[in-house]
Every structure is written in structure tokens, then in C-alpha cells.
């Protein structure tokens, strides 16, 4: 599994929701999920479109939704690799003297090491883009459900 993100109404907010309709809070979670999915897709780089299309959501409970990516390499795109990744070291071959060749600009390339890729910070950017809209989602849910 690639990346996973959980949208949950935390206990510290439960007092604020006691008087609110369960349907309103569920609607807020649904609107937040939809916005987060939209932002994840916008922030995911496109080469062939597999990564962008890999984001899915699943409701675990009335107050929790899990969003994840089935792209195995999503965490590498999100967090970076090589010198830009969590380890901060160049990528070298495990066996042999050079990394397996790959095609770049119609030429096969072999290398003793590579720097890696810079992180796209897909999840953080998507959460930050969604956060400012949550209050708006509350107003929308109340208007839709509460009248």
C-alpha cells in the first residue's frame, strides 16, 4: 500500500458536536473527504496518470474515513528518495557496480549512483489546502441538513 491518510473527528471536538446532528457531522466528513481527494489528485504529479488515479477512500465508521493510494511508489513521490529522502544518502546499487539501465531522452542510462527525487509533499500540501474549507463545510452541512 502507498500512502494512507485518516479523517477522523477527534475526542477533543466531541463536546462541540454533542448538540449537532450526526448527519451534519457525517456530511462535514464527506465534504472534507471529497476536498482532500481532489487536492491529493491535483498535487500528485502526472507521468502516466497511474499515481493520480490511485487515490481511493473508504468510510470506516460514522466519524472516520480512510484515504489511501494503491500506487506502491506513492510514499517515494511524497517523501522523496536518495539525498532528498528520509535517509539523506545517494542511491547506489545493492549488487554490481552500476544501477540497472533506464531510458531517459531516448537513451539507455547506467549510473554508479543517483541523487534521487525531491519530495512532492503531496499529503501535506493537500491537507493544508483542505483545512481552511472545513468551517465552510460545516455551514454547508447545516444548511443542507438542518434547514
N, C-alpha and C positions, 0 to 999 in steps of 0.2 A: 504494500500500500504506500502511496506517495505521502502527501501532507494531509493532516486532519485538523479540523477546527470545530469547536463546540460552542453553540449559542445556548446559554442557559440563564434562567432567572435565578440569581444567587439568593441565598438566605437573607443577606443584608437588605435586599429590596422587597422581601416578602411582606413586611409591615405596610409598605406603600401600596401593595396590591391586594391587601385583605378586603377592602371595600370594592375593589374593581371586579368586574365580571371576568370569569375565567375565559370567556370568549374574546374579550378585549385583549387580555394578555396573550392569548394564543395568536390573535391576529397581529399583534405587535411583533411577536416572534416570527411569524410567517413573512411579514413585510421586511423585517431585518434580514431574514434568511435570503429572500429574493434579492435584496440590495447587495448583500455580501457576495452572493453568487455572481451577480452582474459585475461587481467590481473585481472579483477574482478573475473572471474571464477577460475583462479589459486589461488587467495588469499582467496576465500570462503572455509571454512572448509567443509569436507565431512563426513557426518554420513550416510545419506541415499541418498544423491545427489539432494534432492529437492531444497535446497538453491542455490547450484551451477547452476542448470539448470533454475533458476527463473529469471536470468538477461535477459532483453529484451531492444531493442532500438526502437526509433520512431523519424523520421525526422519531426520537427515542421515547419521549414522554410528552405530556402536555406542555411542559416547561423547558424542553431540551430538544435541540436539533443538532445533528452532526453533519458537517460538510467535509467531504474528503475528495481527494484526487486519486484516480486509479493509475495515473502515469507513474511508473516506478522511479523515474528520474526527477519528479517534481521537487523533492527536497534539495536536490543539487541545483536546480534552477533558482529556488527560493533562497538558499543559504550560501550558494557559491561553492566552488571547488578549488583545489590547489592552494596557491598563496592567498586567494581571496576567501577560502572556506574556513571551517572551524579549526582545522589543523595548522593552516598557515604555511604549508610547505609545497614545493613544486611536485608535480605528478611524475613519477618515474616508473619504468617497467618493473613488474614483480619478477619476471623471468626474462632472460635475454638482455641485449644491450640497447634495443630501441623499442619504442611503443609501436604497436601494430599500426600499419598504414591506414590512412583515411583520405578521402578525396576532398580537396579544397581548391576551388577555382579550376576545375577540370584536371588537376594534377594529384597524383598519389603522394602523400606526405608521410615521412617517417621521422621520428624525433627521439632524442635521448631523454628529454623531459619537456613538459609544457607547464605554463603558469596556471592554467585552469580558467574558469569563467567567474566573472564578478557576480555577486548575488543580485537578483532582481527584486528581492524583498516583497514578493507577491502578497503574502499573507498580511504583513504589517501594513503595507500601503492600502490594501483592501479594507482592513479593519478601520484604519484611520479615516478612510473615505466614507465609511458607513456610519461611524459614531455620531457625527453631527446631525444625522437624519432621524435618530431614534425618537427624540421628542416629537418630531413631526409625525412619525408612525403612530405614536400614542394618540395624537389628536385625530389622525385619520381613522384609527380603530374605534375610538369613542364615537366619532361622527357616523361611521358605518353601522356600528352595532348598537350603540347607546342612544342614537337618535339625535 
